[in-house]
Amino acid sequence: MAWHRTRYYPLAVRIVTGVLTAIAVIILLYLVLILLEANQANPLVDFIGAIADWFAWLFHDMFTADEPKVQALINYGLAAVVYLLLAALVHAVGRRTLD
């Protein structure tokens, strides 16, 4: 039987890539809420902020700036980029092992 390449990725690679991408989207959503000055007392904003803070804890105050929005943009943006790069790495490794 002849061997041929497929575009099938294992379920685990898809799940991990999806979770990492979802984390990045949550962080970016909270970043948008910060930049638009959403009411921090709102339960939905507070909930999204708590999740984003939990996933971005390594990046809290990594860089400081005089303006709080700029500091949030840098730190949360960096966290989101790192999660997206991890998702791309998992996807690439999963794809390479199948080919």
C-alpha angles and dihedrals in degrees: 000000000000120000116232134177120249134192091229114128122196116258092243092058091050093048095048092045091048094049093049091048091048090052090052091049091051091050091048091048090054090047090054090049090052093048092048090049096239117190105271090203091064110107094226093049089046092050094049089045092052092052093045092047091051093053095040097046093119091058099049109126092350088137124022129210136176092241115064093213092054091048091050091047092053099042100039091038090054091049091051092048091050092052091048091050090050089051091051091048093051090047093050094047091047091049094047093052090055098050 
